[in-house]
Every structure is written in structure tokens, then in C-alpha cells.
Amino acid sequence: MLHFARIIGLLGTLLISAQVLAVGLGDLSGKEASAGLKEALSRGADMAVSQLGKPNGFMGDARVRIPLPKSLRAAEKMMRTLGMKKQADELIETMNRAAELAVVEAKPILLESVQKMTIDDARGILAGGDDAATQYFRRTTSTALGKKFLPIVKQATAKVQLADQYNEYAGQAAKLGLLEEKDANLDSYVTQKALDGLFVMIAEQEKSIRQDPVGTGSKLLQTVFGAVGK
């Protein structure tokens, strides 16, 4: 009987400990969770856009630098062999500069998405994986960002003589199944790569905030993300 009582006591202690550990996200009010996450997302979006929208933001960063599609790199190698290195370099540089120009326009769209975020969205993101906020941005802003980026990219690539050749060559490659249709147009390709690069950087900012909310210097972020970590 005494043994059974001890078991009951132990279970009670474990239950209390579990409840203490659960204090955190569950204790946050909807307003706290929402406000903390909005601050984190705004901060992350601002830093990602600032980092990519500067000179060499794409071109100088191997993580997001935009190359030609893999299936066209044989053609790029041939161009360089035939003395067209300058033109090949110009095309690649233009693609990356176009992305840098376009991504600057992302900030208001990202911030609008933050303001429209619901309390349920906030709780889902806080309880989600390391890139839950980034996926929220992808889901809610990709279409609007793509529409905003495309004309900026078009204006930049129109100045490069090889842009038309790219589209012609890539179009043929797509028809032969050597290139995905989405990569067969230079402007569409660069726009998508600019989006991908933006979300890569947002994901890095999100990971950093989740891992070290104290380092942000924000008491609200410390409270919210500290609670998630419990």
C-alpha cells in the first residue's frame, strides 16, 4: 500500500513538473503572441530587404547569387570559350543587379502581411518549426511580390543584348524538355530567384531571432520567444 502511495506521489510530482514546463506559450495572451511575432517579422523583413537591396546584395553573396539555370551552363561555357566572356558576365551581373533593385520594393508588401496577421496565425507560427514565419510570408506575399518585382526586372534586363538570346535559346531548351518552363524566360527566372533569395534571408533572420531573442534587445521578443523555448 505504501509502495502504491509512493507511485501516486511520484506521478503527481511529474505532472506538476510537466505543467510548470508547459507554462510559456500557453500563458501568453493572444495580444502578446501577436505583438511579439509582428515585431519579429517586421524586424526580420527589414533586415533581409536591407541586406539584399544594397549593391552586391545578391551578386556578392554565394547563398543567393543568381547563376544561369544549370541546363544553360554548357552554353555559358561555350560562350566563354568563343571569346564572349564579357557578354556572359554582363548577363549574370544584370540578373543579380535586377534582383537587388526589385527586392527593395518588397518591404511595404511584407509589412502589410505582418499587419494582416491574425492571432491564430501568430500562435501557429510560434508553435511551428524554425521557418514557420518564413513560410507564412511565402504563402501570403509571393504573388504580390512577384507582380511587383517583374516589371523592375524587365526594365533592367532590357538593357542587355543577350536577354533576347537567352529567351530564344531557353525557349528551345524548354520545348526539348531540357529546361523547366518557368526558367525559359529570363525575367520570370530572375523574378523567381529574387523571391527565393529574399525568403532565404528572411529564414536566416527568423532562425537568429528564435535562437537568441535576448540578442535582439527587445523585452517583448525575449518574453514571447523565451516562452516558446520552454
C-alpha positions in Angstrom: 0.0 0.0 0.0 2.9 2.3 0.9 4.6 1.4 -2.4 1.4 2.4 -4.3 1.2 5.7 -2.4 4.7 6.5 -3.4 4.0 5.8 -7.1 0.9 8.1 -6.9 3.1 10.8 -5.3 5.7 10.4 -8.0 3.2 10.7 -10.7 1.8 13.8 -9.1 5.2 15.3 -8.9 5.9 14.5 -12.6 2.5 16.0 -13.6 3.2 19.3 -11.7 6.7 19.4 -13.3 5.1 19.0 -16.8 2.7 21.7 -16.0 5.5 24.1 -15.0 7.4 23.3 -18.2 4.2 23.9 -20.2 4.0 27.4 -18.8 5.2 29.6 -21.6 3.4 29.7 -24.9 0.1 28.7 -23.3 0.4 31.5 -20.7 1.0 34.2 -23.4 -2.1 36.2 -24.2 -3.2 36.4 -27.8 -2.1 40.1 -27.8 1.4 39.2 -26.5 1.9 36.4 -29.0 0.6 38.6 -31.9 2.6 41.7 -30.9 5.8 39.8 -30.3 5.6 38.0 -33.6 4.7 41.1 -35.5 7.8 42.8 -34.1 9.9 39.8 -35.0 8.6 39.5 -38.6 8.9 43.3 -39.2 12.4 43.2 -37.9 13.4 40.2 -40.0 11.8 41.5 -43.1 13.5 44.9 -42.7 16.9 43.3 -42.2 16.5 40.9 -45.1 15.5 43.6 -47.5 18.3 45.9 -46.4 20.8 43.2 -46.8 19.7 42.1 -50.3 18.8 45.6 -51.6 22.2 47.1 -51.4 25.0 46.9 -54.1 26.2 43.3 -54.2 23.4 42.1 -52.0 22.8 39.2 -54.4 25.9 39.3 -56.6 28.3 39.2 -53.6 26.6 36.6 -51.5 27.0 32.9 -52.7 23.9 31.9 -50.8 21.6 33.9 -53.0 23.7 34.8 -56.1 21.7 34.1 -59.3 23.5 31.9 -61.8 22.2 30.8 -65.2 20.0 27.7 -65.0 22.0 24.5 -64.8 20.9 23.4 -68.2 22.2 26.6 -69.8 25.6 26.5 -68.2 27.1 24.4 -71.0 26.0 27.3 -73.4 27.6 29.7 -71.0 30.9 27.7 -71.0 30.8 27.7 -74.8 30.3 31.5 -74.9 33.3 32.0 -72.7 35.4 29.6 -74.9 34.3 31.6 -78.0 35.5 34.9 -76.6 32.2 36.1 -75.2 33.2 36.1 -71.6 32.3 39.8 -71.3 28.8 39.2 -72.5 28.3 36.2 -70.3 29.5 38.2 -67.2 27.3 41.1 -68.2 24.2 38.9 -68.3 24.9 37.3 -64.9 25.7 40.6 -63.3 22.5 42.2 -64.8 20.4 39.4 -63.4 21.7 40.0 -59.9 21.5 43.8 -60.1 17.9 43.4 -61.3 17.2 41.3 -58.2 18.8 43.9 -56.0 16.7 46.7 -57.4 13.5 44.6 -57.2 13.9 43.4 -53.7 13.9 47.0 -52.3 10.2 47.1 -53.2 9.4 44.1 -51.0 9.3 45.9 -47.7 5.8 47.5 -47.8 4.3 44.2 -49.1 5.9 42.2 -46.3 4.9 44.7 -43.6 1.3 44.7 -44.9 1.3 41.0 -44.5 2.5 41.4 -40.9 -0.3 43.8 -40.1 -2.9 41.4 -41.5 -1.6 38.5 -39.4 -4.3 37.1 -37.1 -3.8 35.9 -33.5 -4.3 32.3 -34.8 -1.6 32.9 -37.4 0.7 34.1 -34.7 0.1 31.2 -32.4 0.6 28.8 -35.3 3.9 30.4 -36.3 5.2 30.4 -32.7 4.3 26.8 -32.2 5.6 25.8 -35.7 9.1 25.0 -36.9 12.1 27.2 -37.3 10.9 28.6 -40.6 7.2 28.8 -39.8 7.2 32.6 -40.1 9.1 32.5 -43.4 6.5 30.0 -44.8 3.8 32.4 -43.7 5.5 35.2 -45.7 5.8 32.8 -48.7 2.1 32.0 -48.5 0.8 35.5 -48.1 3.2 37.6 -50.2 4.7 35.6 -53.1 2.0 36.6 -55.6 2.1 40.3 -54.8 5.9 40.3 -54.6 6.2 38.6 -58.0 3.9 41.2 -59.6 6.0 44.0 -58.1 9.4 42.5 -59.0 8.7 41.5 -62.6 8.4 45.0 -64.3 11.6 46.1 -62.4 13.5 43.1 -63.6 12.2 43.6 -67.1 13.4 47.1 -67.2 16.9 46.1 -66.0 17.3 43.1 -68.4 16.0 45.1 -71.4 19.4 46.9 -71.4 21.3 43.7 -72.0 21.7 42.4 -75.6 21.9 38.8 -74.5 18.4 38.9 -72.9 16.6 38.1 -76.2 19.1 35.4 -77.0 18.6 33.8 -73.6 14.8 33.7 -74.1 15.3 32.2 -77.6 17.7 29.6 -76.5 15.9 28.8 -73.3 12.6 28.5 -75.1 14.0 25.9 -77.4 15.6 24.0 -74.4 12.2 24.0 -72.7 10.5 22.6 -75.7 13.0 19.8 -75.8 12.5 19.1 -72.1 16.0 20.3 -71.2 14.8 23.2 -69.1 11.8 23.8 -66.9 9.2 26.1 -68.5 9.4 28.6 -65.6 13.1 29.2 -66.4 12.6 29.7 -70.1 12.0 33.4 -69.8 14.8 35.5 -68.3 12.6 38.0 -66.5 10.5 35.2 -64.9 13.6 33.3 -63.9 15.2 36.3 -62.3 12.0 37.3 -60.5 11.6 33.8 -59.0 15.3 33.7 -57.9 14.9 37.1 -56.3 11.9 35.8 -54.3 13.8 32.7 -53.4 16.8 34.8 -52.2 14.5 37.1 -50.2 13.0 34.1 -48.3 16.4 32.6 -47.7 17.4 35.7 -45.9 14.1 36.1 -44.0 14.6 32.4 -42.9 18.0 33.3 -41.6 16.7 36.2 -39.7 13.9 34.2 -38.2 16.3 31.4 -37.1 18.5 34.0 -35.4 15.7 35.6 -33.5 14.3 32.2 -32.4 17.8 31.1 -31.2 18.7 34.4 -29.4 15.7 36.6 -28.6 17.8 38.2 -25.9 20.3 39.4 -28.5 17.6 41.4 -30.2 17.4 43.8 -27.3 13.6 43.6 -27.3 11.9 42.6 -24.0 8.8 41.6 -25.9 10.7 39.3 -28.1 12.5 37.8 -25.1 9.2 37.2 -23.4 7.5 35.6 -26.4 10.3 33.6 -27.9 11.6 32.7 -24.4 8.2 31.2 -23.7 8.3 29.2 -26.9 11.6 27.8 -25.9 10.4 26.5 -22.5 
